[in-house]
Each structure stands twice: as structure tokens, then as C-alpha cells.
Amino acid sequence: MKFAFMGTPDFAVPCLQKLIDTGREITGVFTQPDKPKGRHGELTPPPVKELALSYNLPVYQPVKMKDGTALEMVKQADPDLIIVVAYGKILPKEILEYPKYGCINIHASLLPSLRGAAPIQWSILNGCKKTGVTSMQMDEGLDTGDMLITREVEIGENMNAEELFDILSALGAEVMDETINAALTGELHPVPQDHSKFTYAPMLSKENSPIDWNMTARQVHDHIRGLYSWPCATAVTEGKTYKIQKSVLCDKKGTFPGEIVEKENRIIVACGDLNTIEILQLQAENKKSMPAKDFLRGNKITADRFE
């Protein structure tokens, strides 16, 4: 069986590596175009492209998917099955229908929950206790296809999105391989999603960053760990904006939302339910990230609240 792989960021790398390590015949790797990065805007290839080139795999980087160019590239690769992992582009019908066995997507949630671009972060932002990976037969909708194989993981109380990302990217490779093996032996049993139960995980931006101290302490804690390490939760006091990078729930009580209950040896802040969080790691503007204890040795917080 010939495979094409479509993916772009770090999350997709373990899946492509698994395809390579298991000796699958990969006739094409599709990824997004190189993008300018850094202060000098140097064009930088996506992680999937870097891996593909290291194995001398043919790489395709269509700019558009619906003008026929991408379809011609797919025809060149001529795959029997396309594996899609965090590609970041919507596939048109003619590409979905080209491979003999269609297109299989590896999605980082327990579908139909958290369809969309940022399921890992939103699983934490929403306070979920578990999430997982679902392989899915792709259709024209946004993560709406029939489910193939699902695997769950627990989300620890203090686990952040970056840690969960690493767990799910590795699990995604296992689910992908299991799905391919089941497809080859005729043991796949597609299950339609219950579309009435879907939730959406939209793309994040820095507009999501500000902490609303009127939320409960647990919600604020989830906000901080869900947005780590990008775009990162932020809080403002004394006219300065801080990135709040790590926290834990605390047993102290406050008297109003945003109150800085302690600011000498540690930073404890009250939330909307008057329960508190302790800020363990933060970053001042144009400064390095540091533990709160180290920050307080060289900086004083004189205000009594975060805005």
C-alpha cells in the first residue's frame, strides 16, 4: 500500500516517524509552505518537512488546496491512503476521494468533543479530566467523519498544555499505526459521531491571554496551564503585564477577586470564588521567565491586586 502523509507542526512528527520506522511506502509528504520566522524573517521549513527531507522523501507544499494544484501533486504521489495529522488546511472533495482507501485523520481529542484547531489547549481550558486521540475517516466536514479507533488519557490536575501535547503526539502515532494495521486486515469498524454532542476548539490567539480574576480559582488555574507555553496567560498590576506560566491551587482564602493575598515570599492571588492560586512561575515584560521566589528577591509588588 502506498501512503501520502499530510502534516505540518511538531505534533505530526511522531506519526510521520512511525510511518517511516514501520517501513510503509511513502510516496509524498504534504506540508504547509515555509514561513518567515525570527527578527530577520528567515524562511523556515515546518518540522514535518525537515523530517521528510532527512529521509529523502518527496515533499509537496501547495499554497492553495482548491485551485487544482494540490490535486495534481496528489496524483503525482498516487497514494492508496492519505494520513492527515495537524496539516492545517481543509482538503477539498476531489482530494478526499482520490485515494482508494480515502483519508484518515489523527485528531487530538475524544470526538465528537473538541473538533477544531486547538483541542489540546481547550481540553485543559475547559477543565476536562480526560482526553485522548481519535482516528477518523475524513469527510468534507470539520472533524465530522466516522470514528475508527479512540484511546483515552487522564489529564493531571497540574498538567499543562505543552506536557499534554507531548503525550498525545506520541499516542497519536500509536493510534495511527493501529488504525493502519486494522485497515490492512479488514478489522476497522467505523462508528458515526453523535453530532448533537459536539463541542468546538477554536484557534487561540493572544486575545485569550488575559486572566479574568472573577473566574473560580480552578478555572484560573486551568486557564494558566491551558495556555502554556503559547499564547500564555497574562495578568496586569501596577501598569505592568506579566506572563503567568505556572500555578497551583492554594488553601488560603481571599476577600475580593484579584487580591494579592501574599507577595513577600510567594505570590498568592484570590479569585472569583475567593479561593486562591499560588503563582509559581512568571515572566515580566522583556525579562526572563523565573520562579516566583526568585522574582520576589529582586522585585517588589506594592499593589494589593491584579487588575
N, C-alpha and C positions, 0 to 999 in steps of 0.2 A: 504493500500500500504506500502511495506517495502522499506526503504531508506538506502543506504550507502552514507557516506559523505567522500570526499577526499579533504583535505586542510592541510596547514602547518603553515603559519605565522599569525600574528595579524590580517591581512586583512580578513582572513577567519573566525575568531572567531564569529563576529556578525551573520554570516549566520548559523553556527552550533547552536548558541544560539537560533536563530529564529526557527530552526527545533525542538529544544527541547521544547521551550516555546509553540509552536503550537501543541504539542502532537503527532508529527509524530513518527512512529515506526522506530527507527534507529537500524539496525542490525549490523552495523560495521562502525567504523571511521578509515579511512586510512590516515596516515601522514608520513612524512619522518622520518628516524631514528634519534635518539638523537645525538646531536653533541657536541664536546668539546667546552667550552667557558671559557673565563677568563684566568687569569695568570696561573692557575693550571690545565687548560684543563679539568675541571669537566664536565662530560656528562650532557647535559641539554635538557629536552624534549621540543619539539615545543609547541607553545601556544595552538594549536588545541588539542594536546594530553592532556595537562593539563586540559583543559575544559572537554574533553570527560571523563577522569578518575574521575573528580569531580562529574559526574553523573553516574558513574559505567557503562559506555558504553564500549563495546568491542573495543579494539584498535589493529590495524594491522599496522606494519611498514616494508613493504617489501623493501629490498635493491635494487633489480632489478625488472623490470616490464615485461621483455620478456623471462625469463627463466622458466615460468610456475608456479613459487612460488606465485606470486601475484594473478594469476588466481585462484589457489586453495583457497586462502584466500577469494577472491570474492565469490567463490562457497559456502564457509562456511557461509558467511553473507547472501548470496542468495537474493540480493535486486531486487525489481521490477524497481527501478530507482536509478541511481547514480548521486549525485550532486557534482560537482567539482569546487573548488574555490581556486585558487592560490596554487595548490598542488605542482607544481614544477617538475613533472615528466610527460612524454608523455605516454599515455595509448595505448597499442597495440590493434589491431583489435579485438582479441578474448575477451578482457575485454569490449571494446566499445559495442560489440554485445551481451554480456551476459544478461544484464537486459532486461526485457520485454519491457520497455519504453526507453531503451537506457541511454545515459549520457547527462546531461545538465550542461553546464559551465557558471559561472558568471564571466564576463570579464570587467575590469575597463576602458573601452573606448567605443566610438561610432563606432562600427565596420562598414566597414572594416578598419577604421583608427586605427593605433597603435596596431596591432597584436604583440604579443610577451611578454617578461618578465617584462618590466618596463613602462607600458602605462601611469601611473600617472605622473611620473617624466618627460617623454617625451612630455606629453601634455603641460607642462609648458615650458620646454626647447624649444619647437617648437613655442612658443608664441600663443598657441590656446586660444581663448576667451571662449570656452565651451568644455566640455567633458561629460562623463556620464558612465552608466553601461549598458551592453548588456547581456541578457541571450541567449544562443546559444545551438542548438542541436549539440553535438560533432560528428566530423568525424575524419578521420585519419590525416588531415592536421593540421597546427599550427593556431588555431583560425579561421578556414575557414568554419565552419559549418553554417547551416541556422540560421538566427536571429529569436528570438522569441519575446522578449519584450525589448524595449530600453527606458531609461529615461535620460534626459539631466540635467546638472547643469552648471551654469556660473562659470568661473574662474576669481576671482577678480584680479585687477592689482598687488596687493601686496601679494596675497595668495601664500604660499609656498607648497611644495610637501607634507609635513607632515600634514598640515591643510587639503589639498585636499584628502589625504589618509583617514582621519577620516570621511570626508563627504561621500566619495564613498564607504567605507566599510559599513557604515550604510545604504546607498542607496542600496547596493548590497543585503543586507538581505531582504529589501522590494521587490526588483525585483525578487529575488529567490522565495519568498512566493507567489507573484502574479503569477509567472510562474507556480508554482506547482498547485495553485488553478485553473488556466486556463486549465492545463493539465488534471486535475481530472474531469472537466466539459466539456471537449472536445472543448474548445474555443481557443486553440492555433492555430495560423496561421503562420507557418514558412515562412520566406522570404529569398531567396538566397542572399548572399552577391554579390556586384558588385566587382569582383576580380580585375578589371582593376584600381580600386581606392584605393587599399590597401596601407597602409604605415606600417612601422615596428618600434617597440620599443625595441631595443636590451637591454640586461642586461648591467647595469652600473658597472664601476669599478673606482678606484682612478685615472686611466689614463684620465678619463673625467674631473677631478677636475680643472686643471689649467685654469685660465681666460685668454682668448685672448682679449687683450685690443683694438685690431683692429676691433672688433665687434662693432655694434652700442650700444649706451647706453641702449636701450631697450633690446637688445639681451644679454648684460652683466647682466642686472637686472634679466632677465628670467633665465639665467644660475645660478645665485646665489640662487634664490628661488626654481628652479627646482631640485637642488642638495642638498637641505636642508631636513633632517638632515644627510643624508649619500648619497654619499661619501663626500659631502661638497665642495663648490668652494674654490679654493686656489689662493693666489697671493703672489709674491715674491718681496721684496725690501730690500736693504742692506744685501743681503745674507740670509735673514730670510723668512720663509714661514708662511703665515697666513691663517687660515681658515676664509673665508668671509661668514658670516652666514645670514646677513640681510641687505637689501639696499632699497633705494627709488630713483626714477628718480628725477633729480635736474634741476633747470632752469639756472644754470651757464654755461658758455662756457669755453672750454679749448683750448690749442694751439697744442697739439700733443697727440696721444693715450698713455694712461698710466700715463699722467701728474697728479701729486698730486696738485690739484688746491688750496686746503685748507688743513692744517694739524695742526692748533692750537686748536680751539675749536670743530672742526668737521673734518671729513675726506671726501673730495670730489675729485673724480677722473674723468679725461676726457677719453672718449672712441673714437672709430674709426671715428664716425661722428662729433666729437668734442663737442657733448653733454656730460653731466656728470651724475654720480650717486653719492649719498651720502651713505657711508658705515655706518650702524647703529650698527652692532654687529660683533665682530670678536674675534678670538682666536689665540694667539701667541703659538708657539711651547712649549709644556709641561706646559702650563698655562691654567687657567680657561677662559671660554668664558665670555666676558663682553661687555657692551655698549661702543661704540667708545668714548663717552665723558669721561667715567671712565678710559678707556685705556690711553687716552691722558694726564690725570692727573699724571700718573706715568711713562709714556713713551714718548719719543720724536722721531718723524720721521724726520730725517735730509735729506733724499734723496728727489729728486724732481719728482720721478716717480716710478711706479710699473713696473717690467720687463714684 
